[in-house]
Amino acid sequence: MPQNQLFKGVTLLTGSIIGAGVFAIPFVAARAGLWLTVFYIVALGLVMLTMNLLIGEIALRTRAVRFLSGFGAQYLGRWGKGILLTTFLFLAWSAMLAYMIGEGQTWSAIFGGHPDVWSYFFIALVAAVVFFDLKGVTRVEMAASTSVMMLIILLALVAGPRVQAVNLSGLNFSKLFLPYGVVLFALSGFHAVPHLEGFFHGHQSKIRAAIIWGSLIPIILFALFTIVAVGVTGLNTTELATVGLGRALGTGAMAIGNLIAGLAMLTAGISVAFSTKRLFEWDVGVGREWAWVLTLAAPLLIFILGVRSFVTVIGAAGAVFSSLEAILLAIIYVRARRHGDIEPHRFALAHGEILAAAVIIVFAIGGGLSLLQLFK
């Protein structure tokens, strides 16, 4: 298989992970401690790499199923599928709410005006694209993710000389678990992993390589972005880091950084909305119009009720729903290892069930402590 195919597979997974979540990490790093947050990025990144390998093995052990709720149905029955669908639904609603808040801050920073106006414009645009089924818009999502990667590298080069040593120190023990949910949300890309099996047509060594590199690259980029952003803006780091960085680096940097962040959130929001609408239509059995309404009503209603914290929404979603999803998938892995359709000889992980038990413990403890910290 040509190397460019491996590159495309790595890009598929990396592009699914890197999104708007990375822009929230510097804010919690500035409040909890930079190096503590970098530790979370590396540690949780390696745990998520392990989870992605577990999901890869589930996909290889399962004949004809290429989506997570299907794994739940096959290995845990209807209740497993139901819980995974519910978890995905609440993650999707949380993500759309976060993007709604973040887009308001981004476009307000560029063009002026009240952030709420831009937030309502965002949800109206997403609603129109999904209602008229303009799927072509989602094709730019990979380009947007690639742009975010390039933005991080560019910012590191431009802002690196302006990093101040005083901003790199400090540790707030009262916020020890604050970074967990935000970092976990940012590193999540479970739904892309099953597609790699079909992408590589069963070449198990290539699937493993794509998962490893596709999981490691976001760890490096997230750590780099967090160090640079906090190093430049310190305690003035904003919830959406590109807003604060733009103020510190000048008008040009603000325009470029926020445009790319805005594009990333817009394309991600449209992609999530399409996935949620399909869930209601295919898995719940709701009609097209009601599926559209249910997809958008929850985030819009919560926004109207006054929720405006980009970081709180992402942190809560990561602490609760990303953790719960990971725990369920680890349980599914154990079931698939014992009752799978196929034996993936070249991919099977050594001590896989021990790894699954370990990640269940990590996500159960981390999710609980982080949630308590977030609303303390």
C-alpha positions, 0 to 999 in steps of 0.5 A: 500500500502506498505511503500517501494512503497512510498519510491520508489515514493519519489525516482522517483521524487527526482531522477528526480530533483537531477542532474547536476544543483546542481553543479552550485548553489555554484558558483552563491552563492559565487558571489551573497551571500550564505544566499541569495542563500539559501533563493532562494533554500528554497523559490523557492523549496517551489514554485516548491513543490506547482507546483508539487502538481498542476501538480499532480492534473492535472494528477488526473483530466485528463483521460489517459494522462501522459505527459505534452504536452498532458495536453497542447493539452487537455486544451489549444489546439494545440497552448498550446501543441506547446508552451510546446513542444517548451519549452521542446525542448529548455530546453533539448538543453540547458541541453545537452549544459550545460552537454557538457560543464560540462563534459569537465571540469569534465574529464579534472580535473580528467584525464587532457587534454583540456576540449573541447576534453572531451566535444566533446567526451561526445557528440560523446558518447551520439550520439552513444548511441542514434543512436544505441538505447542503452536504457539500459544505461538510467537505471543507471540514478536513481543510478547516482542521488542516488550517487549524494545524497550520495556524498552531504552527504559524502562531508558534513561529510568530508568537514564540519570541513574545512568550514571557517566562513569568506566564509559564509558572504557577500551579493552582491546587484548588483547580487541580482537576479543571483541565480534565474535561476540556482536554478530554473533549478536545482529544476525542475522535472515537467516531473516525476510528472504525472507518479506518478499517474500510479505508485500509481494506484490512491492512492491519499494520497500516491501521495501527500506524494510522491510529498511533500517528493520528493520535500522537500529532494532536497531543504535540500540537495541543501542547505547543498551542497551549504553551504559546498561548498561555506564554503570551497572554498569561492570566489574560487568556480568554475562553477562546484563546485566539481572541486573546492572542489576537489582541496581544499580537495585533489586528492581522493575527486577530483576523487570521486566527479568528477566521480560521477558528470560526471556520473550524467551528462552523464546519464542525457545527454543520458536520455534528448537526448532520450526524445528529439529524441522521441519528434521529432519522435512522436510529430513532425513527423520527421524520425528516422535519422533526429530526431537524427540529430536535437537532437544533432545538436543545442547544438553541434553548439552552443558549436562550436560557443564558448559558454563555461559557464556552469552557464550561460547556466543553468541560462538562461535556468532556467530563460526563459524556466523553468519559461515559462514552469511553467507559462503554467502549472499553466494556464493548472491547472486552465483549468483542475480544471474547465474542467477536466475529473475526480474530485480528491476529496482527492487530490484537493488543497484548493485555488488552483487557487489562488496558480496558480495565485501566482506562475505565478506572481513569475515566470514572475517577477523572470524570467524577472529580472534574465535574465536581471541580467544574461546578465547585 
